[in-house]
Amino acid sequence: MKAGIVGANGYSGVELIRLLLNHPQIKIEMLVAHSTTGMEISSIYPHLGGIVERRLEAFDADELAARTDVVFFATPAGVSKDLLPECLKRGLICIDLSGDFRLKNPQDYAEWYKKNPADAALLGDAVYGLSELNREQIEGASLLSNPGCYPTATLLGLAPVLQHDMIDLNSIIVDGKSGVSGSGKKAVIGNLFGEVNESVKAYKLDHHQHTPEIEQMIEEISGQKTAITFHPHLIPMTRGLLCTTYANLKQGFSTRELLEHYEKFYKKSPFVRIRPLGNWPATKEVLGSNFCDIGLNVDGRTRRLTIVSVIDNVVKGAAGQAVQNLNIIKGWDEQTGLTFTPIYP
């Protein structure tokens, strides 16, 4: 199967290159980038020298249709909504890593992203690609919207208690922390070494664009509408994302009982690892991998559940999950091309 990557010069795009080079069913055929058209990808990313010798090309839907079978859109928000429909019309499988097709309500996108939304009909057709929860919908899909990094970690942490009505939805608080690669490669003053090093800062409090995405899926899983508190933070590292999620339990479950419930819930999900009692994950322990590691703790005094979930934001939070979703779309083993251990130390 031949693949094209639109936005191949960004962090998610170059991570897709790394993963697809090791995928036995995929051949990279086209690398597309608007701002660096004509440049060798190895001149932007020297670590690809001698591995990928290919020039970045301009976007051309007819050319993509003639040369590829699947197109990954690793573009900033507001770009794929205009480009992707042209590929979809030509019969290509389209996997969007941006937020353009995640929100079903066009008004939500306009409000939270401050951009014009995609066509409402396409929003209705797009399958939300949270791999572990939506496998049946993903199978055979032609338009797939890859989840955001924060929603991936948050929702995988919450899903087992949401599906079984174990928590008070109005009590959900998410404290998220992400490395600087989460904001992409574009030069931003707030991401400079001198600004980030030896510092942790909160940003977009109660206004982050991933908030409605999380709430949309909470409603889909639980059948109940709610509003959450979500506060992201920028931490001084390149990769990694940790979400600490708090919620009040409706009944007096113990940590051990919930761990058993989570183990059963994710029994057939090879990329979700549940930590044993008294063990909570760190971002370094999933670095460079497609794993989501989850640890739990119940405070018996307050009957409050704390969920700690970690991912590599560029892999499970972006490129890795996109490849996992393609595997599911095509009916391949979902681990194909993704069976590697985290990088340590």
LINPEMO-V582605 format. One record per backbone hydrogen bond with DSSP energy under -0.5 kcal/mol. NH is the residue of the N-H (numbers start at 1). CO is the residue of the C=O. Records with the same first field share a line. If there is no record, write none. Layout:
NH: CO / CO
This chain:
3: 27
4: 70
5: 30
6: 72
7: 5 / 32
8: 5 / 32
10: 7
14: 10
15: 11
16: 12
17: 13
18: 14
19: 15
20: 16
21: 17
22: 18 / 19
23: 20
24: 22
26: 23
27: 1
29: 3 / 27
30: 3
32: 5
33: 57
37: 34
38: 56
39: 36
41: 54
43: 40
44: 40 / 41
45: 41
48: 45
49: 46
51: 48
52: 48
53: 51
54: 52
56: 39
57: 31
64: 60
65: 61
66: 62
67: 63
68: 64
69: 2
70: 2
71: 93
72: 4
73: 95
74: 6 / 72
75: 73
79: 76
80: 76
82: 79
83: 79
84: 80
86: 83
87: 83 / 84
88: 84
89: 85
90: 86
91: 88
92: 87
93: 69
94: 142
95: 71
96: 94 / 144
97: 73 / 95
102: 99
103: 99
104: 102
106: 104
108: 105
109: 105
110: 106
111: 107
112: 108
113: 109
114: 109 / 110
115: 109
118: 100
123: 119
124: 120
125: 121
126: 122
127: 143
129: 127 / 145
130: 128
131: 129
133: 130
134: 130
138: 134
139: 135
140: 329
141: 138
144: 94
145: 127
146: 96 / 144
152: 148
153: 149
154: 150
155: 151
156: 152
157: 153
158: 154
159: 155
161: 158
162: 158
163: 159
164: 160
165: 162
166: 161
167: 161
168: 248
169: 167
171: 168
172: 169
173: 246
174: 229
175: 173 / 244
176: 174 / 231
177: 242
178: 233
179: 240
180: 237
181: 238
182: 179
183: 180
184: 181
191: 188
192: 189
195: 192
196: 192
197: 193
199: 196
201: 234
203: 232
206: 230
207: 204
208: 204
211: 208
214: 210
215: 211
216: 212
217: 213
218: 214
219: 215
220: 216
221: 217
222: 218
223: 219
229: 172
230: 228
231: 174
232: 203
233: 176
234: 201
235: 178
236: 199
237: 235
241: 311
242: 177
243: 309
244: 175
245: 243 / 307
246: 173
247: 305
249: 303
250: 166
251: 166
253: 251
258: 254
259: 255
260: 256
261: 257
262: 258
263: 259
264: 260
265: 261
266: 262
267: 264
269: 266
270: 268
272: 269
273: 271 / 292
274: 272
275: 273 / 294
279: 276
285: 282
286: 283
287: 284
289: 286
292: 271
293: 310
294: 273
295: 308
297: 306
299: 297 / 304
300: 298
303: 299
304: 299
305: 247
306: 297
307: 245
308: 295
309: 243 / 307
310: 293
311: 241
313: 311
315: 312
316: 289
317: 312
318: 315
319: 314
320: 315
321: 315
322: 318
323: 319
324: 320
325: 321
326: 322
327: 323
328: 324
329: 325
330: 326
331: 327 / 328
332: 327
336: 333
338: 335
340: 338
343: 287
